[in-house]
Amino acid sequence: MTATTVEVCHRGQRIAAHVRSPLKGRHTTLDPHMPPSHQAIAGWNDQRLLDWAQGIGSHTQATVQVMLGSRKHPQQSYRACLGVLRLAKSFGNERLDAACARAMKLNAASYRSIHSILKNGLDRQRPAMATQASLPLEHANVRGPDYYH
């Protein structure tokens, strides 16, 4: 590595050289250099995943859309999207769509979150309603500011 270049060597032979990215913690992967697991799903594309998700339900489609948009290279989220879509085999379309709705509401659109929701049956529970209890302002047990002085 130098300030401007990164070289990758294998057994003393340079196999790749790239301009060093100034972006810390970000992927700067070239498509041909993606790992085999990403290359294996090269035939997939965003629209194919979104169409599959739409067949399950609108919340599932929205979740897949969020997951695809969360990475610079959408291929990096394909495996997670495929995992979410395959949950329909085990839990059914209706439950998966309900779990995706819950995950989106919690801003937790990930395979891990959706699987946890399904595994724990949270997709079958109604979301807790925020109820605001209104207490009367005048009550025999309410102490005013004068009490504390």
N, C-alpha and C positions, 0 to 999 in steps of 0.2 A: 504494500500500500504506500502511496505517496499522497501528497496533499491534493492531487488532482486525478489520480488514476488508481484503479484496483485491478490487480492481475490475479488470475486463478491458475494455480499450477498443480499438476498431477505427476508425481514421480519425476520431478525436475523439468517437465515440459509445460510450457504455457499453453493452456487450453482456452483461455478467454481473457480479454482486457476490456475494461469499461471506464468511462469517465466517472469519477466519484461524485455521488450526489450530495448536495448540501443539506438535504432533508434528513434530519435525525429520526430514527425509529420508523421510517416509512419504507414501503416496498418500492423498489425500482427495478423489478424483475422484467427482463425481456421475455416475450412469449416463448421463444424457442428454448429458453433456459429454465422453464418451469419444471417442477418435479414431475416424475412419472404419474403420480396420482392425479395431478391437474391435467396432464396431457391425455390421460385415459378418458377424460370427459370432454375432450376437445370438440366432439360432435354435438355437444349440448350448447344451447345458447339461452339468453335471457328469456326470449319469447316462448321457447319450448317449456321452460320451467313455469312461467307465468300462466300459460295455457293450462298446464296440468293443475296448477294451484286454483285457477278459476273453476275448474271442474269439481273441485272439492268445496269451495265456498269463497265468498268475497273477502272474508277476514284472512283466510289463508293466502289469497292472492296479495292482499295488502302487506302481509307479513313477509312473503317472499320478495316483494318489491323493496321493502325496507332492507332486507338482508342483502339483496343484490347491490343496493346503493351504498352499503356500508364499507365497501372495499374499492380501492383504485382499479384493480383488476377483478371484474365480476367472477371470473373463474375461481378465485380464491374463496368465494362463498358458495359455489355450486354444491360441494359435498354437504355442507350444512343444510342448504335448501333441499337437496335430495333426501337427506335424513328426515327433515320435517315432513316432506311429502309422503315418505314411506311410512310414517306413523299412522296414516289412514288405514293401512292394511291391518294393523293391530287394534286400533281404537275406533275406526270408522270415520267417515267424512264429517258427520255431524259433530262428533266430539272434538275432532281435530279443529274444525272451524271455530267452535266455541273456545277452545284452548288458545287459538291464535287471537281471537277477539280479546280475551283476558290478557294475554301477553302484550298486545299492542296498547291496551289501556294502562298497563304497568310500565310501558316503555322497555320491555324485555323481549324483543323479537330475536330469540336465539333457539337453537335446537335444544340446548340444555334446559332452558326455562320452559319451553313448550312440553318437553317430555316430562318434566317434573310436575307440571300442571295436570297432565293426563294421568300420570302414575298415582298422584295423590287425590284424584277425583275432583280437583278444584274447578274443572270446566263445568261440572254439574251443579256447583253451588252458585247461588245468586250473589252478585257483588254486594258487599256491605254498603248499605245506604247510609250516607252521612246524615244523621238526624241531629238537629240542633234543639236541645231541650231548652225551652224558655221558662225560666223561673220567675215567679212574681217578684217585683222589686220590693214590695213591702211584705215582710214576714216577721213573725215574733222572734225568730232565731238569727235574723240578720243584724249584724252590728255595724253601725256606721263609723265614719272616721273619728268621731268624738270619743268613741270607746277606747281607742288606742292612745289617747293623749292624757 
